[in-house]
Amino acid sequence: METVNVRLVVLIAFLVIISTTTVTAHIGDFDEVWQKRAADAKNAALRAYHSNPEKVTDTLNHEVHKSFEGGNNTRRNLRKGECTATNPIDRCWRCKSNWADNRMRLADCGLGFGQETTGGKGGKIYVVTDPSDNDMVNPKPGTIRHAVIQEEPLWIIFAHNMAIRLNEELIMTSNKTIDARGVNVHIASGAGITVQFVHNIIIHGLHVHDIKVGNGGLIRDSVSHYGFRTRSDGDGISIFGATNIWVDHVSMSKCSDGLIDAIMASTAITISNSHFAHHNEVMLFGASDSHSDDKVMQITVAFNHFGQGLVQRMPRCRWGFFHVVNNDYTHWLMYAIGGSKNPIIISHGNRFIAPPDTNSKEVTKREYSPQSVWKDWTWRSQDDLMMNGAYFVESGDPNVDLSNKFVINAKPGKYASILTKFAGPLPCIEGKPC
């Protein structure tokens, strides 16, 4: 107990030391509303922080094993055609023909560090009927911008297929689910989604691509508040000082900056079942080597497919604890997993297929530190499948008992292609298993 208390005191000290210029990123007028949100977000990060992260990884690994055992044998069901779900998150809801009548069941299915995320569960259903995004200060009812600024929990769905071009970044409030199951929804050719100083967000089933830098200006960020924003970065999904976030079954490509960035003490995050392609810097977890508040970050990356046209940062990590499990890395040009500032990275049961370039076979990349420094960082690989000459450079104490400390018992890398078979948005049809 004393050790846990000391760790929490240290984390509180880290979180207090946040520069004004960083914490106000893209907020042109950091007024009392934003100041309160920032303070609330700091407290939420501390509450969400797991002092024993191995317990979270143990839960995920147990569920992965269950999906391959007993009466729920995945391969047998694939042959029967009863249910095509191939991992434990999907098996929690996809095999139900009434998924459209019980959409909020999805909130019970998260695993990993974001497993307590419930989004808009318990709130009303909000149906987006209008793909337009013309008024940043007084958004039109029926648009996605009007939906995400409401104060109460909402489960946001879409009336039909639509392509939404956001004129400026979409700023979300807490306790929201964006659920695109059953339709084909693209957030494209405009600004991206901003999850800043909020908590409890689920984003499911979107196609996010060709995201541009926003110009900024006056943008409403809640029913009762709007303010001046500077230019946005052009991230697909920007997670900034946010907690309990689950991104599931999205497809992302070709954004101006990152596909998904999680920075400024964001924590309790799971990114799962998603497909990433055609992008340079894919995921950034941790803003800077100088931002020690990111030590509280805990993120699970599970059952994703990293596909064609990717270059690097899958993810690129700083400071925190990152569990990268049962993903399929079929393409990269420079490296797959990188980092600096002593992040703990546990890679387990992933498949890594190296590119033809002999200079890019290494999965890992340490940045801004000599070997004399990074040799003590805990970067471990267990049951990963290395193909075409791929190799993972481990570091940290070679005598660490990972089976006890981190309980890395998920399925071996040879199963990664099965577990990620349905990565990306699903073609769900109402009245049938998805």
N, C-alpha and C positions, 0 to 999 in steps of 0.2 A: 504493500500500500504506500509506503514511504517513497519507493522508486516512482510509482505512478504519479504521486503528488508533485515530486520534483520535476517530472517531465511536463506536467501541466503548467507549473510555474514558469518553466523555460519557454513554453509555447506562448503563454500570455505575454511574456517579455518580448518575444519575436513579433507578435501581432501589434503591439503598441508602437513599435518602431516602423512606421509606414510613412513615407514622405508624402507631402501634400500633392506634389505634382503627379505622383503615381496613382494615389487613391482617387484622384479626380479625373482620371483619364476619360476624355471625350465629354466630360460634364463641364460646359462652359460657365455655368453659374452653380457653384457648389454651395447651395443654400441650405437652410436648416432641414429641409425635407431630405435631401441627399445625405447630409451629415448624420441624420438619425438612421437612415438606411444603412450607411457604412458601419455605424456602431452596432446596429442589430445584426448585420452580417458577420461581424467579428465574433460576437457572442455565439451565433449559430454555428460558426466553424469550430469553436471550442466544444460545443455540445456534441457535434457530429463526429469529432475526432475519436478514433478507436485507439486506446493505449496498448491494446494487444491485437494488432492487425492480422496476426496469423489465425485468429479465431474466424475472421471474415473469410479468409482464403480457404480455411477448412470447410466452412459451410458450402462454398461454391464447389470445391472438389468433391464433396460427398454427393451433391446433387448431380454432378456430371456422371459419376459412377452409377448412380441409381438409374439414369436414363438409358444405360446399356445393360441393365441387369433385370432378371426376373421377368414378370409379366409385361414389362414395358420395353422389351427388347426392341431397339430402334430398327435394326436391320430386318427383323421379322415383320414388323408393321409396314416397313417400306415395301416388302414383297407382297403383303396382303393388300396394300393400297388403302388401309384403314386411316392412317395418319402419317403425314410426311414430316412431322416435326422431328428434328434430329438432335436437339439439345434440351437441357432441363428448363430453360426459360420458355422456349416455344411450347414444350409439352405441357406446360402449366395452363395454356389457353387455346392453342391452335386446334386441338382435336375436338373442341366443342362446336357443334353446328350452330349453337345459339350465341356465338361470340358477339354478334351485332346487337343482340338484346341485352347482353350483359358485358358491355364494353369495359366497365370499371374493374372487372376481374383482372385485367391486365396489371393493375396496380399491385396485385398480390404476387406477382411473378418475378420481380426483380431479384437479382443475386449480386454478389460482390459488394463493394463499398457503398454502392447506391441502393442497396436492397431495401432500405426503409423509405424510399421515395414513393409517395402515393399520388403526386400530382393533384388533379382536381377531383379525386375520389370523394364521394359524399356531396359534391356540389351539383349544380344543374348542368344539363347538356346545352351547349351553345352551338348552333348550326351556322357555319359560315356559308353564306349564299352569294356573296359578291366578291369577285377577285380584285376589285379596284383598290387603289391605295393613293388617293388624291389629296387628302387633307390630313396633315401631320398633327394639327392641334385639336381639331374636332372631327375625329374619324367617324365615318359613316357606319351606323348600325348594320350588322350583317357582314362586315369586313373582318379580316383577321386582326387588324390593328385595333378595332373596337373591342374585340373579344379579349385580347391579352392584357388590356389595361384595367379591366374590371377588378374591383377589390375582393370579391368573394371567390371561393374555389369554383373552377369551371372545367368541364370536360368538353373540349372544343373539337367538333367534327365538321365535315364538309358535305354540302348538299349534292355535289357532283364533281366531276373532274374539273380542275382549274389550274391555270398557270398564273402565279402571283408575282408581279414585279414590284418589289418594295422600293418606293422612292427614297426612303431613308431607313436606317436601322430599325428593326422591330424590337421595341423595348418591352420586356415581359414583366408582369407582376407575379408574386408568389402564388403557389397552389394552383397551378394550371397544367393541364394535359393537352397537347396538340396531337390528335389521333387521326391519321389519314387512311386508316384501314377501310377497304371497300371502294376507294376512289383513287384517282391518280392525281396527286397534287405536287406541283413544282414551285419551289421558291427559286426564282432564276432571273438573271440579267438585271438585277438591281442590288440593293443592300441586303445584308444578312440579318441574322437573329442575335440579339443581345440579351444575355441573362446576367444582369448586374445587380449585386447586393440584394438578391432574392433567394428563396429557398423552395424546395419541393416542386420541381419541374420535370415532366415527362415529355419528350419529343419523340414521336413514333411515326414511321411510315412515310416521311417526306423525301422528295428528291430535291436536293439543294445543290445548285451548280451555277457557274458563271456569275459569281457574286462580285460586285463592284464596290469601290470605295464610295461611301456616302459623303455628301457635301456638308452635312450638318445643318444647323438652324434650330428653330423652335420645334420641339417634338413633345407630344404628350406622353408621359410615362406612367400615369395613373389617372383615374377619373378626376381626382382633385388637384392634379399638379401637372404642369408642363414647364419646360425650361430650355435654355439654349444648349445645344450640343455642338461640339467641334466635329471635324471630319472623322468618320469611322474608318477602321483599318481595312475592311474588305474580307474579314473572316466569314466563313459559312455560319458557324455557331461560335460566339464569343462568350465564354463563361468567366465572369469577373467577380471575385468576392462572393461566390454563390455556393450553397450547400444543398445536398440531397438532390442531385441531378441525374436523370437516367435518359440516355440517348439510345434508341433501339430501332433496328430495321430501317435506317436511313441510307440513302445513296448520296454520295458527295463527290464533287469533282470541280476543277477549274475555278477556284476562288482567287481573288486578288492577293490575299495574305494566306492565313492558314485555313484548313478545313475545319478543325476544331482546336481552339485555344482555351486552356483553363489556367487562370493566373490569379494572383492576389489572394492567396489563402482560400481558394476554392477547394472544397473537399467533399467526401462522401459521394463520389461520382462513379457511375458505371456506363461504359460505352460498349454496346453489344450488338451482335447480329447485323452489322452494317457493312456496306461495300464502299470502298474508296478507290478512286482511279484518277489518272491524268492530272497530277498535281506535284508540285515541288515539295514544299514544307507542309507535311500532312497534319501533324499534331504537335502542339507545344504545351507542355505541362510545366509551368513555372516561368515567370516573366524574365528574371535576370539573376545572375549570380549574386547580386547585391540585395535581392529581395528575400531576406531570410524568413519572412512571414510565410513563405510557401512551404516551410518545413511541416506544416500541418496537413499538406495535401495527401490524400489517399484515394487512388484511382484504380479501378479494375477495367481492363481492356480484354474482352472475351468474345469468342465466336465470330470475329470479323474476318472479312476477306480483303486483304491489301493487294489490289490488282494492277492492271496495266497502267503504264505511264507514270508511276510513282518514283520519286527520287530519294527522299530522305524523311527523317522524323516520324517514325511509326511506332512509338512516339519519341520525342526528345524531352528528357526529364531533368528537373532540378529538385533538390532538397527532400522530397517526400518519399512515400512508399507506393510502388507501382507493381501491380500484379497483372502480368501479361500472359493470358492463358488460352490455349486451344484456338489460336488464330491461324489463318492460312496466308503466309507471305509468298505469293507467287511471283512478285516483281518488285525490284528496286534497282536504282542506278548507282547510288553512292553507298548507303548503308540502311539498315532497318531501324535499329534501336540505339539511341544515343543519349548523352547527358553530361552534366557537370554538377559540381557542388554536392557530391556525396549522396546522390539519390539511392534508395534501395530498390533494385529492379529484380523481380523474380520472374523469369521466363520459363513457362512450363507447358509442355505438350503442344508447342507450336510447330508448324511445318515451315521451314525456310528453304526456298529454292533460289539459289544464288544466280545473279546475272552472268552472262558469258565473260564479261570483263574480268580478267584475273586480278585487277586492282580493287575490285569491289565485292570480293567473296566474303569479307568479314561482316557478320551481322551487326556488330557493335561498333560504336565510336565514342571515345571519351574526348571531351573538348576542354581546352584552356587549362589543362593540368598535365604535368609530367607523370610518368609511370610511378615514380617514387611517391606521388600523392594518391593516384587512383587505385593503386594496388590494394588499398585498404577499403575501397568502396565495395559494398555487398551487391554484386551483380552475379546471379547464379542461373544456370540453365539445367533443367532436369527433364528428361524424356522428350526433349525437342528432337524433331527429325530434320537432319541436315542433308540437303540434296544439292547436286551440281557443284560441290566443293565449298558449300557454305560452312562457316565456323563461327562459334560464339566464344569470345575471349572472356573468361570468368575472372572475377577478382573477389577480394575479401578472404576471410579465414577459410582455407580449404578443409578444415576439420569441423566446420559448422555442420551440425546435424540438421539438415533441412527438413527431414521427415518429422522431426519433433518441433523445431522452432517455427517453421512456416507451413508444415503439413501440405506439401505440394504433391498431391495424390490424384490430380485430374488425369484424364485419359492421355495416353502417349500421343506423340505428334503424328503417328500414322493415321489417327482418327480425325485429324484437323479438317480434312476436306469434307468428311461426312458431317461434322459438327457445324461447319460453316456453309453447308450446301445451299441454304436459303437466305444467305446474307443479302441485305438490301430490302426495299419495300416489297411486300407480299401481294400477290393478285387475289386478295380475299373476295369471296362472293357470299353475300348474305344467305343464310340458311344452309350453308355447307361448311365443313371443317376448313380452316384456312390453310 
